[in-house]
Amino acid sequence: MLRMVRAEIWKLKRYHMIWAGVVLMMLSVLVTVFSTTAADGTIWTFSFFTEQVLKNNITMIFPMCITLLAGYIIAREGRDDTLKSILTVPVSYCHLLWGKLFVCGLLSLFLGFVSAVFTMIASFLMGFPGFSMVLIIQTFWQMILNCLFLYLAVMPIIVASARIANGHMIGTILAFAYGYGGMFAAGNMTLASIYPITASMGLIRYRSYDEAVYWNTPLCWLSMIFVLLVSTMIVATTKNASPEKTVKKQKKTVTKKGW
């Protein structure tokens, strides 16, 4: 497993798609910066700005982003027609898939770090008050862990779409709808603690200082464990073969009679 993970990390160097994830992390911050221009009387501070970036990451950007990247990484072997050569090595497709999923988890941690760096830069340029070392450390660990939990939340979609040829695009659309649904689940704290996307917010104690925000931490952990078990079951039942490609049947040309 360690060798497979190491090999997948080396492969990331030639995946230009990773830069799309960095751009999407920047987009989440830019969308938040744009919302600060609204003249609605909101007092923007560093802490409040960080919370809004987290909300945009959770409900709009990151579930779609990590599903697209993970699906691309998993489907790359089949697209490059190298999977059948890899499977000649005595290693099952399930183990290969787990190696890729583990690397995607590391990638989610990296993108969380990138998001925190962009948030710090934007806050400094905008001149928001409230900077402190405690809040800076809190920003980094919340964003990094949140991206990891969001990755676990969408993992069933990733591994299910991996069984379909070019299914990562379908998975990306589903992940976007799945993440956007978190906006509706957040209206009820019990549902927010159960829904995996918003459960990630509870695990990082998002706005826990607010009396109206009360997370059921055991429910949040159960939600994460459930999606991880579902992902494990899907991977375990995946056949040792690449996703089947749909082959179009060629139509028979009918020769006309006569002249």
C-alpha positions in Angstrom: 0.0 0.0 0.0 2.8 2.4 0.9 4.4 1.9 -2.5 1.1 2.5 -4.3 0.5 5.7 -2.4 4.1 6.9 -3.1 3.6 6.1 -6.8 0.3 8.0 -6.9 1.9 11.0 -5.2 4.6 11.1 -7.9 1.9 10.9 -10.6 0.3 14.1 -9.2 3.2 16.0 -10.6 2.0 15.5 -14.2 -1.7 16.1 -13.4 -2.4 19.7 -14.4 -5.9 19.2 -13.2 -4.6 19.8 -9.7 -4.3 23.5 -10.5 -8.0 23.6 -11.2 -8.5 22.7 -7.5 -6.2 25.6 -6.5 -8.1 28.0 -8.7 -11.4 26.8 -7.2 -10.1 27.4 -3.7 -9.2 30.9 -4.8 -12.6 31.3 -6.3 -14.3 30.5 -3.0 -12.3 33.4 -1.4 -13.0 35.8 -4.2 -16.8 35.1 -4.0 -16.6 35.9 -0.3 -14.6 39.1 -1.0 -17.2 40.1 -3.6 -20.0 39.6 -1.0 -18.2 42.1 1.3 -19.1 44.9 -1.1 -22.8 44.6 -0.3 -24.1 47.6 1.6 -26.2 45.6 4.1 -24.7 46.9 7.3 -22.6 43.8 8.0 -19.5 44.5 10.0 -16.7 42.4 8.5 -14.0 41.1 10.7 -11.3 38.5 10.1 -13.2 35.8 12.0 -16.5 36.5 10.2 -14.7 36.5 6.8 -13.2 33.1 7.6 -16.6 31.7 8.5 -18.1 32.9 5.2 -15.2 31.3 3.2 -15.9 28.1 5.1 -19.6 28.3 4.3 -18.8 28.8 0.6 -16.4 26.0 0.6 -18.9 23.6 2.2 -22.0 24.5 0.2 -20.7 25.4 -3.2 -17.0 24.8 -4.0 -15.2 21.9 -2.3 -17.6 18.9 -2.7 -17.7 19.5 -6.4 -13.9 20.3 -6.5 -12.6 17.2 -4.7 -15.1 14.9 -6.6 -13.9 16.2 -9.9 -10.2 15.8 -9.0 -10.6 12.4 -7.3 -12.7 11.1 -10.3 -10.1 12.4 -12.7 -7.2 10.7 -10.8 -9.1 7.4 -10.6 -10.2 7.5 -14.3 -6.8 8.5 -15.6 -5.5 5.0 -15.8 -8.4 3.8 -17.9 -8.2 6.8 -20.1 -4.5 6.4 -20.8 -5.0 2.6 -21.3 -2.4 1.8 -18.6 -4.7 0.0 -16.2 -4.5 -3.4 -17.9 -0.7 -3.1 -17.7 -0.8 -2.2 -14.0 -3.2 -5.1 -13.2 -0.6 -7.6 -14.4 1.2 -6.8 -11.2 -0.1 -9.0 -8.3 -2.3 -6.3 -6.8 -6.1 -6.2 -6.9 -8.0 -3.3 -8.4 -9.5 -2.6 -4.9 -6.1 -2.1 -3.4 -5.2 0.2 -6.3 -8.4 2.1 -5.7 -7.7 2.5 -2.0 -4.3 3.8 -2.8 -5.8 6.5 -5.0 -8.4 7.4 -2.4 -5.8 7.8 0.3 -3.8 10.2 -2.0 -7.0 12.1 -2.7 -7.4 12.5 1.1 -3.9 14.0 1.3 -4.9 16.2 -1.6 -8.0 17.5 0.3 -5.7 18.4 3.2 -3.4 20.3 0.8 -6.4 22.2 -0.7 -7.6 23.1 2.8 -4.2 24.5 3.5 -4.3 26.5 0.2 -7.8 27.8 1.1 -6.5 29.0 4.5 -3.5 30.8 2.8 -5.8 32.6 0.3 -8.1 33.6 3.2 -5.2 35.1 5.1 -4.0 37.0 2.1 -7.5 38.3 1.2 -8.1 39.4 4.8 -4.8 41.2 5.0 -5.5 43.0 1.7 -9.0 44.0 2.7 -7.8 45.2 6.1 -10.3 43.3 8.2 -9.8 43.9 11.9 -9.5 41.1 14.5 -6.2 39.5 13.5 -4.7 37.3 16.3 -2.4 34.3 16.4 -5.2 32.2 18.0 -7.6 33.0 15.2 -5.0 32.4 12.5 -4.2 28.9 14.0 -7.9 28.3 14.3 -8.5 29.2 10.6 -5.8 26.8 9.4 -6.9 23.8 11.4 -10.6 24.4 10.7 -10.2 24.7 7.0 -7.8 21.8 6.7 -9.9 19.4 8.7 -13.1 20.6 7.1 -11.8 19.7 3.6 -10.9 16.3 4.9 -14.3 15.7 6.4 -16.0 17.0 3.2 -13.9 14.5 1.2 -15.2 11.7 3.4 -18.8 13.0 2.9 -18.6 12.8 -0.9 -16.5 9.6 -1.0 -19.5 7.4 -1.7 -20.2 9.5 -4.8 -16.6 9.3 -5.9 -16.3 5.5 -5.6 -19.7 4.9 -7.1 -19.0 7.1 -10.1 -15.6 5.3 -10.5 -17.5 2.2 -11.6 -18.9 4.1 -14.6 -16.9 5.0 -17.7 -16.3 8.8 -17.5 -18.5 8.8 -14.5 -16.5 11.5 -12.7 -18.4 14.2 -14.5 -21.7 12.8 -13.4 -20.3 12.5 -9.9 -19.2 16.2 -10.0 -22.8 17.3 -10.7 -24.2 15.1 -8.0 -21.6 16.4 -5.5 -22.5 20.0 -6.3 -26.2 19.2 -5.6 -25.2 17.3 -2.5 -23.1 20.2 -1.2 -25.8 22.8 -2.1 -28.3 20.7 -0.1 -26.3 21.7 3.0 -27.8 25.1 2.9 -31.3 23.6 3.5 -30.0 21.1 6.1 -28.5 23.9 8.1 -31.9 25.2 9.0 -32.4 22.5 11.5 -29.5 21.6 13.9 -30.5 18.0 14.3 -30.6 17.5 10.5 -27.4 19.5 10.1 -25.7 17.1 12.5 -26.9 14.1 10.5 -26.4 15.4 6.9 -22.7 14.5 6.1 -21.9 17.8 4.4 -23.0 20.0 7.3 -21.8 17.4 9.9 -18.3 18.4 8.8 -19.1 21.9 10.2 -20.0 20.4 13.5 -16.8 18.4 13.8 -14.8 21.6 13.4 -17.1 23.5 15.8 -18.2 26.0 13.2 -19.7 29.1 15.0 -19.9 27.1 18.2 -19.6 30.4 20.2 -23.2 31.3 19.0 -25.9 30.1 21.4 -28.2 29.4 18.5 -25.6 26.9 17.0 -25.5 23.7 19.0 -23.9 20.7 17.3 -24.6 17.1 18.3 -21.0 15.9 18.0 -21.8 12.2 18.4 -24.3 12.4 15.5 -21.8 14.2 13.4 -19.2 11.4 14.0 -21.9 8.7 13.3 -22.6 10.5 10.0 -19.0 10.4 9.0 -18.6 6.8 10.0 -21.7 5.9 8.0 -20.5 7.4 4.7 -17.1 5.8 5.3 -18.7 2.4 5.7 -20.8 2.9 2.6 -17.6 3.8 0.7 -15.9 0.7 2.0 -18.7 -1.5 0.9 -18.8 0.0 -2.6 -15.0 -0.4 -3.0 -15.1 -4.0 -1.7 -17.7 -5.0 -4.2 -15.8 -3.3 -7.1 -14.6 -5.9 -9.6 -11.0 -6.2 -10.5 -11.4 -4.5 -13.8 -11.7 -1.1 -15.3 -15.1 0.5 -15.7 -16.9 -1.0 -18.7 -16.9 1.2 -21.7 -20.0 1.4 -23.8 -19.3 0.3 -27.3 -21.7 1.4 -30.0 -22.8 -1.3 -32.3 -22.0 -0.5 -36.0 -25.1 -0.4 -38.1 -25.1 -2.7 -41.1 -25.1 -1.0 -44.4 -27.9 -2.3 -46.5 -27.1 -2.4 -50.2 -29.9 -1.1 -52.4 -31.2 -3.4 -55.1 -31.3 -2.5 -58.7 -29.4 0.2 -60.5 
